[in-house]
Amino acid sequence: MQFWILVPWLVFALAAGTKFWRLTTAFRRKPLGTSSSTETFREALEQTWQRDQGRS
């Protein structure tokens, strides 16, 4: 079988996993039991989004 056909799928999986990891960084910064303001959380998500937009 020609395994080189799987290379694009591996690249796609790696890119999707990296994107998911970066987007969920804001969720992982604080433990779930800690209460934080919605505004602070929104700002963190916006900063992550802006960083991702700059690299695309």
Phi and psi restraints in degrees (value plus and minus 20) as a CYANA .aco file:
   2 GLN   PHI    -110.8   -70.8
   2 GLN   PSI      81.4   121.4
   3 PHE   PHI     -94.3   -54.3
   3 PHE   PSI     -35.4     4.6
   4 TRP   PHI     -85.3   -45.3
   4 TRP   PSI     -38.4     1.6
   5 ILE   PHI     -86.9   -46.9
   5 ILE   PSI     -46.8    -6.8
   6 LEU   PHI     -98.3   -58.3
   6 LEU   PSI     -35.5     4.5
   7 VAL   PHI     -78.4   -38.4
   7 VAL   PSI     -66.7   -26.7
   8 PRO   PHI     -80.4   -40.4
   8 PRO   PSI     -55.9   -15.9
   9 TRP   PHI     -87.6   -47.6
   9 TRP   PSI     -57.6   -17.6
  10 LEU   PHI     -86.2   -46.2
  10 LEU   PSI     -60.7   -20.7
  11 VAL   PHI     -83.3   -43.3
  11 VAL   PSI     -64.8   -24.8
  12 PHE   PHI     -81.1   -41.1
  12 PHE   PSI     -65.1   -25.1
  13 ALA   PHI     -82.5   -42.5
  13 ALA   PSI     -61.4   -21.4
  14 LEU   PHI     -84.3   -44.3
  14 LEU   PSI     -63.7   -23.7
  15 ALA   PHI     -84.5   -44.5
  15 ALA   PSI     -63.2   -23.2
  16 ALA   PHI     -85.0   -45.0
  16 ALA   PSI     -61.8   -21.8
  17 GLY   PHI     -84.0   -44.0
  17 GLY   PSI     -61.0   -21.0
  18 THR   PHI     -84.3   -44.3
  18 THR   PSI     -63.3   -23.3
  19 LYS   PHI     -82.8   -42.8
  19 LYS   PSI     -64.7   -24.7
  20 PHE   PHI     -81.0   -41.0
  20 PHE   PSI     -63.1   -23.1
  21 TRP   PHI     -81.3   -41.3
  21 TRP   PSI     -62.9   -22.9
  22 ARG   PHI     -89.2   -49.2
  22 ARG   PSI     -57.4   -17.4
  23 LEU   PHI     -90.4   -50.4
  23 LEU   PSI     -51.0   -11.0
  24 THR   PHI    -108.6   -68.6
  24 THR   PSI     -17.7    22.3
  25 THR   PHI     -78.6   -38.6
  25 THR   PSI     -60.7   -20.7
  26 ALA   PHI     -81.3   -41.3
  26 ALA   PSI     -54.6   -14.6
  27 PHE   PHI     -92.2   -52.2
  27 PHE   PSI     -51.8   -11.8
  28 ARG   PHI    -105.5   -65.5
  28 ARG   PSI     -30.7     9.3
  29 ARG   PHI     -87.0   -47.0
  29 ARG   PSI     -59.5   -19.5
  30 LYS   PHI    -136.5   -96.5
  30 LYS   PSI     123.8   163.8
  31 PRO   PHI     -81.5   -41.5
  31 PRO   PSI     131.1   171.1
  32 LEU   PHI     -84.1   -44.1
  32 LEU   PSI     -48.9    -8.9
  33 GLY   PHI     -95.4   -55.4
  33 GLY   PSI     -32.9     7.1
  34 THR   PHI    -103.4   -63.4
  34 THR   PSI     113.1   153.1
  35 SER   PHI    -108.7   -68.7
  35 SER   PSI     115.3   155.3
  36 SER   PHI    -158.1  -118.1
  36 SER   PSI     140.1   180.1
  37 SER   PHI     -93.7   -53.7
  37 SER   PSI     129.9   169.9
  38 THR   PHI     -83.9   -43.9
  38 THR   PSI     -56.5   -16.5
  39 GLU   PHI     -83.6   -43.6
  39 GLU   PSI     -62.8   -22.8
  40 THR   PHI     -83.3   -43.3
  40 THR   PSI     -62.6   -22.6
  41 PHE   PHI     -84.9   -44.9
  41 PHE   PSI     -62.3   -22.3
  42 ARG   PHI     -81.7   -41.7
  42 ARG   PSI     -62.9   -22.9
  43 GLU   PHI     -82.1   -42.1
  43 GLU   PSI     -60.5   -20.5
  44 ALA   PHI     -84.1   -44.1
  44 ALA   PSI     -61.9   -21.9
  45 LEU   PHI     -85.4   -45.4
  45 LEU   PSI     -59.8   -19.8
  46 GLU   PHI     -85.4   -45.4
  46 GLU   PSI     -59.4   -19.4
  47 GLN   PHI     -84.2   -44.2
  47 GLN   PSI     -61.9   -21.9
  48 THR   PHI     -83.0   -43.0
  48 THR   PSI     -63.2   -23.2
  49 TRP   PHI     -83.4   -43.4
  49 TRP   PSI     -63.4   -23.4
  50 GLN   PHI     -84.6   -44.6
  50 GLN   PSI     -59.6   -19.6
  51 ARG   PHI     -82.1   -42.1
  51 ARG   PSI     -62.9   -22.9
  52 ASP   PHI     -85.8   -45.8
  52 ASP   PSI     -56.8   -16.8
  53 GLN   PHI     -87.7   -47.7
  53 GLN   PSI     -53.2   -13.2
  54 GLY   PHI     -90.8   -50.8
  54 GLY   PSI     -45.9    -5.9
  55 ARG   PHI    -112.0   -72.0
  55 ARG   PSI     -32.9     7.1
